[in-house]
Every structure is written in C-alpha cells, then in structure tokens.
C-alpha cells in the first residue's frame, strides 16, 4: 500500500519506518529541512533505540523516502497525520496550528477513497472538525482518528507490536469502508493478534487523552503516597510492591520519584482540562489539577532534600546531576523533571554539573547556563553530592565503593528509588530516596 506520513518527529519518523518495515511504500513529509535530510541519509534526528538500524534496513529496500514537498503525498492511499500538538504558550490548551496546517496542505493532493488518518493527540472534537474540512475539499475521501500509544524509548517495538489499535470513524461502524483499508495497513499486527476497536471519532480521541491521564494519575497517586511515607517513616517502594500484587491495581507505573515529564503526559492532562472546560464539563477533570500539582511538587521536594543532604545550604555545593532526559533510553528533554531540578539547584547557588548518555545536546539548547559533562567519571570527580534523576542503566549499575573514590562527599539522592539502599549505606554513603526511610 502507498502511504504518506506527515510530520517526522518522535511519532512520525518511527511510524514511517515501521510502515515500510511492514512492507508498505512510504513517503515521510516534514517542513523541517534538517530533519528530512538526516532521515533521508538514514540518520535518526533524535535518539530512539533501534530506529537508526531500522531506517538503514528499510531504506535499502527502496520502500521509504523523505521529502519536504507535500506534493509527494499524491498517489498515496493512506495519509497519516503525525505532527505535534504542543501546549499553547501561557495557556493550558493544545496548539493545533501544526495539525491544521498539515491537513490544509494535504487537501489539494487527496483523491477519491483516500484515508486521512490522524495519529496526533488532539482535543476531543478536532477530528469531527477536520472531517468537515476534508469532506468539503475532497468529498470522496475519509477522515479517521487512529491514536498512537507508543512510548519513547520503546517506540519501534510499540509501533510494530501495539497493545491495541483504535480506529475512530465518522459513523462509528465496523462497516465503514475505511476500516477495511486500515486493516490492510495493519494486517501484520492484526494477524499477530492485536485487538482492534472501531469507535466514533470523539471516543477515539478520548481514548488517548484518557489513557495518558490515567497513567499520570497513577504516577501522582504513588508520589502522593511517597509524601505520606516520608511523613510516617514508611517505604513507598515496598508499599507499591504490595499494592501492585493486586491484579486490579498492578505494579506498572507505580514508581515513585521525581514525577512525570516529557512531551506528552504533562501537556496532555492540561489540554484535557482546558477542553473539558470548553465543553462545560470542567468539574469532571478538576482532579487532574491535583495530579499536576502533586507532580510539580516533586521537583520542589527534591531541591529541598538536596539542600538537607548538603547540610542546610546549597551555596557553593558541587552537585552532579545524573540524567537530563525525561526518561531513560531517550534524548528528549521536553519538560524533563531532571533538568528543571538541575536548573533550580543552580539558581539557588549550587555549582551543578549535568551528565547524561544521550540528552546533553538537547539539554544544552534548553538550559545553556548549566554545566554539562559527557563522561560519567569526569562528572563524578570531586562532587559534594550526587543526584540520580534519570534511571539510565549505567547509573543504576554504579558501584558504591568505586564511586566513593571519585567524589568529595559521600551523599546521594536517588530521585527514582532504583538503588539498593543497604549496599550504598554499607559502603559509607548517606543515601536519601523519595518516600523511603
Ligand atoms: C506516554 C504514554 O506512556 C504513551 O502510551 C503515549 O503514547 C505517549 O505518552 C504519548 O502520548 O505519545 P512517554 O511520554 O514516552 O509515553 O513516557 P512514559 O513511559 O509514559 O513516561 C512518562 C513519564 O512518567 C516519564 O518522565 C517517566 O519517568 C515517568 N514515570 C513513569 C514515573 O515517574 N513513574 C512511573 O512509574 C512511570
């Protein structure tokens, strides 16, 4: 099948490569020249495990190309809209500029029976509005919403082996003619047993924002428990293990720490609240304000704990922050709690060095005033305190005895609760976790 993928960021670049891997002829289109020339040369413009190899593999087959020219979408049967929907500046709502302009730019190239398939996360109601736009310009084409659930760091496998596929179609019916076409696109996954649900447009849009809101709520719930554990002298990691053994609760996404960040959960819960307000249903989502507040409080809490760890003052303390990405296996620093904590510490007088295996270039663009060090060894040298803020494998595997030889002060704050307390304390470290005694 011929497919165009419009928007080649974290979502679209992976989607384009995976669709080609599944055997389709794919063109990836983006307005960003730099991104397109990198992708065309089989280089991933961001770090995502497996993407570089996949790009090389599929480009050799001749089934994947990249361009900035929207005219290349002509002749494709399915057009995936994969552009970003960032938070509006100074407001909670989502900025739909990129979605609107992608769809408008595509309109002249649509033919009868083409599918325009939205994958971007959008406020409920957007798809119906875009369906009207498509209908007016290309009456025989179809607009669908097919939300994407991939996680950064696992994007390739999540796209090739999704948990579920959701197709939102205008009449919500299995018999909608576009359903069969999308089934052909995803034939490999469907044959592999991936469940597929057909819904109406608003339900499909809501599935995505509801899923991300649930995940954010789960993280803030356990972080609220961490606050209580701190107050009561209990251990939130054991509490999470114990409640997680109840199937109805489950252990995943119950890791207390510095909270969630990234380009999705924070802006999605805010956009969801803003949209609920527009729909007159704001009361339904006021709890998300609390979810957001608990999450932001984590960052302040870590700064306070770091101050305590440094004996009451941050002034002149050499602090090494391990991790800048919002999560491991990613170079994404959008709304990264690790970086925002590093910046706060620096503002309050600490001398901060940030290290990360992949995200330093992006971090330096966002916070040029921080000091960055690529080598973990060099970053550890002479530190008065260490903060583990993104749980990359190499930080989890640090040997407390070896690390002790490199630093000036044996103090560590484990912002992700991933280190073995007993091992670090036995090696002579002052260890602080979040919600751990
Ligand atoms: C999230 C969703 O998990 C995906 O399903 C969704 O497709 C994606 O957003 C999106 O909307 O595009 P992602 O932002 O890649 O994916 O990252 P997550 O794995 O969800 O992690 C989000 C944040 O929560 C990270 O900062 C992570 O460190 C934090 N987290 C996660 C915790 O603090 N504790 C946990 O137990 C789990």
Boltz pocket constraint, residues with backbone or C-beta under 6 A from the ligand:
constraints:
  - pocket:
      binder: B
      contacts: [[A, 121], [A, 148], [A, 149], [A, 150], [A, 151], [A, 152], [A, 153], [A, 212], [A, 215], [A, 219], [A, 252], [A, 253], [A, 254], [A, 255], [A, 256], [A, 257], [A, 258], [A, 259], [A, 260], [A, 261], [A, 262], [A, 263], [A, 264], [A, 265], [A, 326], [A, 327]]
      max_distance: 6.0
